[in-house]
């Protein structure tokens, strides 16, 4: 059975695969490192605008980020 990943876990996965710190990821998406940390820890979620930016910059689908599709 496939493991279910949360939005925050997928953001962390994308960031670590890109070999970026939270601060570097934040710079690319135009948010602070604290915001990336909140997203990754499930304390907050990116707005639609930031979801779109993550998808565009890191070439992933929104379906993947939201857990609607595995890849």
Secondary structure, 3 states (H helix, E strand, C coil): CCCCCCHHHHHHHHHHHCCCCHHHHHHHHCCCHHHHHHHHCCCCCCCHHHHHHHHHHHCCCHHHHCCCCCC
